[in-house]
Amino acid sequence: MPAEQVLELLDLLDARGIDVWVDGGWGVDALAGRQTREHGDLDLGVVRPHLDTAIEVLGATGYAVTDARFVEVTVQLTHAEGHRVDLHPSTPMPGGGTEQTDFDGNTFHIPPPEIGRIAGREVRCLPLSAQFHTHQGYDLRPQDHHDLALLNQVVWERASEKHVREYDELLAEARGDGLLERREVELLGPVLATGPVVVHFQSGHGLDDVGLVKAGARLVVGVDYSSVAVGAAQRRAVELGVSCRYAVAEVPGVPVRDGCADLVYTGKGALIWMRDIAAWARDVARVLRPGGHLFVYEAHPAVPLWTWDEDEPRIRPDRSYFAESHVNDTFPGNGAREWQWNLGQIVTAITTAGLHLQVLEEYAEPFWRPQDGTTAAA
Ligand SMILES: C[S@@+](CC[C@H](N)C(=O)[O-])C[C@H]1O[C@@H](n2cnc3c(N)ncnc32)[C@H](O)[C@@H]1O
């Protein structure tokens, strides 16, 4: 269904005072603020007391109810020309938002709608956290993988606002020492001594890049799909006068020439966002010059299994080392979906891409802890 048609339907429903919001695939695109794929149908959340009026308004434009078997969860309407609208009724709650029932009869809370954009116009849409929730508990189809990747990107755009809010603190930190971990400096010392060109996959706030330049890199090119993160990192690099350049782009698919890097640097919360670890490793191999190095300083794949409970660190019953993914409940939050790669999968992806493993170390101390004073080791 094209964007213009979505907006027309929303206008018609709005004119009758019907409380609806866009969910499903169009809702994901609305959160991202741009159309990223074709949508065969339109999914709309609607408050239950307005369901009948919504069906009536859509009926007047040529839609007929074609499936109402699961009226608690969804009512499907089809237009004579074949377009479909799925209405998802939910019950308004006293504290705000609504409560929706899923196909298993479970209920979940939907916070009030957010403002997104379709074809440049503001629309009410299902909030980010609820979008992630509705993508759980079933076998993901290709369009779901697409939507989850986009939702993760929206999460990172929002979470990276932290780098803007804390710009001054990060700038002060960047002016100091100790930007790289001690072991990073030791292992990378010989490579950095040669003045390498470094490409940093998923560069985030970019403090590592300043550390790499201070330790000898001739140039660091940071690549991250958050324009907010890239903007803040670039501004900081200019202010510090360090040789770091940034590009807003997706990994894999880093927009640099084949064989241009002496070193690809990455990690500290990067690999869990890669949907395809083999494609990631191939991109690393493509970007590296012959004889170039990959350096990954990453959270151990077992970290998500542990609670951050100071008194009694334990294995979480809801996690598995061999699971495909889990829901992020620390930072960047919002129910973002992290992909899991165990040590074997990571090493195999790297060696299959043609790289030789030189060092593989494990450390007792995590490089990151939730910023709530938690002192438990992961
Ligand atoms: C936890 S941060 C780690 C980055 C960096 N090492 C740091 O400490 O800031 C993860 C970063 O990966 C970026 N990211 C996640 N998935 C990505 C993708 N597919 N392509 C490009 N960047 C991505 C996010 O925007 C975020 O800045």
Residues whose N, C-alpha, C, O or C-beta is under 5 A from the ligand:
A	BS01	LIG	W156 Q202 S203 G204 H205 G206 V223 D224 Y225 S226 A229 A249 E250 V251 G267 K268 G269 A270 W273
